[in-house]
Amino acid sequence: MIVVTGAAGFIGSNIVRGLNRRGLTNILAVDDLTDGDKFVNLVGAQISDYMHKDEFRRGVLDGFLPGVRAVFHQGACSDTTERNGQYMMDNNYRVTLELFEYCQSHKIPFIYASSAAVYGQGPVYSEALVNERPLNVYGYSKFLFDQVVRNRFNSLTAQVVGLRYFNVYGPHEQHKGRMASVAFHNMNQFIAEGHVRLFGGWDGYADGGQTRDFIHVQDVVDVNLHFLDHPSQSGIFNCGTGRAQPFNDVAASVVNTMRNLRGQPELPLNELVAQGLLRYVAFPEDLKGRYQSYTQADVKNLRAAGFAQQMRDVQTGVAEYVRALHGAEQG
């Protein structure tokens, strides 16, 4: 049996599908379906059992998980604006620590979601303590558990892999609301209003020029499955493309893919702006000093671990995503 926590969430549900594509269906899906609409992320996926996260946590503490091959721990509060530190630290740090201890005591591979939020404003995004300065309690909750792994690294009894996700986008993120990807919001804006809005210039960047490492969720799944295939490899790894691209690239890819679907020609960025299809709004005052204007994963450690697959650039990945979203809307 393979356990996937956060299985009805964005990355978790895509990992379940990735396992299914390999013919693996003996999967225990762990999540919180208090928000019942999240069930749609598991429609079409094959699992063998479902368990609420609180019941699962009690079971872990009671030592109840026989025959587990591996654990993909994706369950967490991913709202970077959440200010309740007690909730965040219990949900993201303490639960992860409990599951880690269980997996270590039973020699079960443990692949968990860390975050690029541990780096704060950067500007260096490589896996070293000197570069890690989280800006919020979400980032700190991920940072703190990464330190546990580092402190225990030389005494591990089974594989432990922490993946620091950068800006992930792709299918099955609709439940995330305002925390969904820029691509998702851009498409919905374009459908509803006929144009896309981005932040104007700030922090030395031009309008729409803030730049991040955007990674398609399928590439994230492939990284996770790489480590499932290589249980002798442990460590903390960036999970990004290693390619920073501006928000303008995301918006332009969304608009031009939608135009293509409507039989209209693609337009260069300056023409999208001139025609009002791409518009800029003043950078919010409350985000100044708390916003990552630039991220780019240093992926040399990931590549050194044997992950050689090429990842989608924004133009390829966003176009693929918009076509999938458009198909779902049409369906």
Secondary structure, 3 states (H helix, E strand, C coil): CEEEECCCCHHHHHHHHHHHHCCCCCEEEEECCCCHHHHHHHCCCCCCEEEEHHHHHHHHHHCCCCCCCEEEECCCCCCCCCCCHHHHHHHHHHHHHHHHHHHHHCCCCEEEEEEHHHHCCCCCCCCCHHHCCCCCHHHHHHHHHHHHHHHHHHHCCCCEEEEEECEEECCCCHHHHHHCCHHHHHHHHHHHHCCEEEECCECCECCCCCEECEEEHHHHHHHHHHHHHCCCCCEEEEECCCCCEEHHHHHHHHHHHHHHHCCCCCCCHHHHHHCCCEEEECCCHHHCCCCCCECCCCCHHHHHCCCCCCCCCHHHHHHHHHHHHHHHHHC
